[in-house]
C-alpha cells in the first residue's frame, strides 16, 4: 500500500451537481498495468446530502479513502488515452493539474443520481 508521498500527488476538486448537491473528487495518476506507465486517473468521490453541512476536509478524507480502497464503492477510472491513440505516452507531464481538471469538470454536468451511478455510491 502506498503512502501519500511526493511521487503520489493527489488532486482534489469540489463542485456542485446540476441539481445542487455538493461533491468532492480525489484523483491520482496511475498505471493500469504493471508496466509503470501512467495511463489512467484513479478517482474517488464523496457526495454531500441536503441535510449535511458541506465540509471540504470531510469530503477530501472520504474521496481519498475511496480512491485508495481496493473496493469499487465511490471509485472510478478515467483513461488518459481513450479515444485518442495518437497521444504520446506521458504527454501530460508538467500539466497534471490541467489534465485532472479537464477530467473532472464535466462531472458538474451530472445530476446527483448520475454521479451516484458513475461512482457506485448506491
C-alpha positions in Angstrom: 0.0 0.0 0.0 1.4 3.4 -1.0 1.6 6.3 1.4 1.0 9.9 0.4 4.5 10.9 -0.8 5.7 13.4 -3.2 5.7 10.9 -6.1 2.0 10.1 -5.4 0.4 13.6 -5.7 -3.3 13.6 -5.0 -5.6 16.2 -6.7 -8.9 17.4 -5.3 -11.9 19.1 -6.9 -15.0 20.4 -5.1 -18.2 21.1 -7.1 -21.9 21.1 -7.5 -24.2 18.6 -9.3 -26.8 20.2 -11.7 -29.4 19.6 -9.0 -27.4 21.5 -6.3 -25.6 18.7 -4.3 -22.0 19.3 -3.3 -19.3 16.7 -4.1 -15.6 16.2 -3.8 -13.4 14.2 -6.2 -9.9 12.9 -5.4 -7.7 11.7 -8.1 -4.2 10.4 -8.8 -2.3 9.4 -11.9 -1.8 5.6 -12.0 -0.8 2.7 -14.2 -3.4 0.2 -15.3 -0.8 -2.5 -15.8 2.4 -3.4 -14.1 4.5 -1.5 -16.7 4.7 1.6 -14.5 3.5 3.8 -17.4 0.9 6.2 -16.2 -2.2 5.8 -18.4 -5.2 6.3 -16.1 -6.5 8.6 -13.4 -8.0 6.8 -10.4 -10.9 8.8 -9.0 -12.7 8.7 -5.7 -15.9 10.6 -4.9 -17.8 11.8 -1.9 -21.3 13.3 -2.1 -23.0 15.5 0.5 -26.7 15.1 1.2 -29.0 18.1 1.6 -29.1 17.6 5.3 -25.3 17.7 5.8 -23.2 20.8 6.1 -20.7 20.7 3.3 -17.1 20.4 4.7 -14.2 20.3 2.2 -11.9 18.5 4.7 -14.5 15.7 5.3 -15.1 15.5 1.5 -11.3 15.2 0.9 -10.9 12.4 3.5 -13.8 10.4 2.2 -13.0 10.8 -1.5 -9.3 10.0 -0.9 -10.2 6.9 1.1 -12.5 5.6 -1.6 -9.9 6.3 -4.3 -7.3 4.3 -2.4 -9.5 1.5 -1.3 -9.4 -1.9 -3.0 -13.2 -1.9 -3.4 -15.4 -0.3 -6.1 -17.6 1.8 -3.8 -17.1 5.5 -4.7 -14.4 4.8 -7.2 -14.0 5.2 -10.9 -11.2 5.2 -13.5 -10.5 7.5 -16.4 -8.3 6.5 -19.3 -5.8 9.2 -20.5 -5.6 7.7 -24.0 -9.2 6.6 -24.7 -10.4 7.9 -28.0 -7.1 9.4 -28.8 -4.4 6.8 -29.6 -2.1 9.4 -31.2 -1.1 11.0 -27.8 2.5 10.1 -26.9 3.0 8.3 -23.6 3.1 10.7 -20.7 2.0 13.6 -22.8 0.6 15.3 -19.7 3.9 15.5 -17.7 4.1 19.0 -16.3 0.3 19.6 -17.0 -1.2 17.2 -14.4 -3.4 19.8 -12.8 -4.8 20.9 -16.2 -5.4 17.3 -17.2 -7.1 16.4 -13.9 -9.4 19.5 -14.1 -10.3 18.6 -17.7 -11.2 15.1 -16.5 -13.4 16.1 -13.5 -15.0 19.3 -14.5 -17.6 17.5 -16.7 -18.9 15.8 -13.6 -20.5 19.1 -12.7 -22.8 18.4 -15.6 -24.2 15.3 -13.8 -27.2 15.1 -11.5 -26.9 13.5 -8.1 -28.3 10.2 -9.4 -25.9 10.1 -12.3 -22.9 10.8 -10.1 -24.0 8.1 -7.7 -24.4 5.7 -10.5 -21.0 6.5 -12.1 -19.1 6.1 -8.8 -21.3 3.3 -7.4 -22.4 5.2 -4.3 -25.8 3.5 -4.0 
